[in-house]
């Protein structure tokens, strides 16, 4: 079952293809999503990477959390389920 990771402190120039390549060193990347501002289209500085297994997700955390990526120190953790804030 795929495991989703939260990736924080991304550089605003981070591209999804680059992140996929970077996280592939820890295993099979299922999907990558960089969260962007609706109005400007600019990255908000965080995103999500889905790894193919929990073991690969843990490997990605062990290998990449706290490492520098394009001049920024990544913060990687298991993604929490989205909370409904009632705005939708």
N, C-alpha and C positions, 0 to 999 in steps of 0.2 A: 504494500500500500504506500503511495507517495506521501512524503513528509514535507510540509511547507515551513520554510525558514523566513524570519524577518531579517532584513539586512538594512541596518541604519548607518548614518553618517556617510552616505554615498556622495561622491562629488556630483555637482549639478550637471556635469557633462557626461556622466556614465550612460553608456548605451547597453541595451539589453543583450545584444550579440556579444559584447565584450564581457559582460557578467557571466553569460553562459559558458564562454571559454574559460574564464577564471575559475568558476565553480566546478567545471568538469574534472579538475585535478582531484576532486574528492569523490567522484562517481558520476553516475548518469543523471543529467539535468533534464527534468521533465518540462519545466516551464520557467520563464523569468518575466517579471513585471516590475518596471520602474514606475512608481506613482508620480503622476504629473499634475500640475495645477491646471484646472479646466480653462481658466481665462488666458494664461500666458503660454501654456504648453511646456513650461519649464519644469524640470524634475523638482520634487519636494525634498529630495535628499534621502529617500528611503525606498525600499521595494521589497519584493518577495521572490524567493527562489524555491522551486519545488524539486526535491530530489526523489529518485525512484524508490528508495527504502529509508526506513528509520536509521539503519546503520550508516548509510551514506550521508544522511543529514547530520548525524553525530560526528562523522568523519569531517564534514565540511566545517562544523563548529570548531572542532579540535584543530584543524589545519589553518583556518582563515580568520577566526575571531581575534580581533586585536591587531591584525596585520594591516600594513599600509597598502592601499589600493588607489592609484592615481593621486597620491598626495594626501589622502585621508585615511584615518584609522577606522576600519570597519567594526561595527557592533553587530554580531550575529547571534540569534537565538531562535528557538522553536517558536513559530508564530502562534499567537493565541487566537481563538475564535473571535470574530468580529462581534462587538456588543451593539445591540440595537439601541440607538439613542433617541428614537422616536421622530427623527427628522424626515423620514421617508414616507 
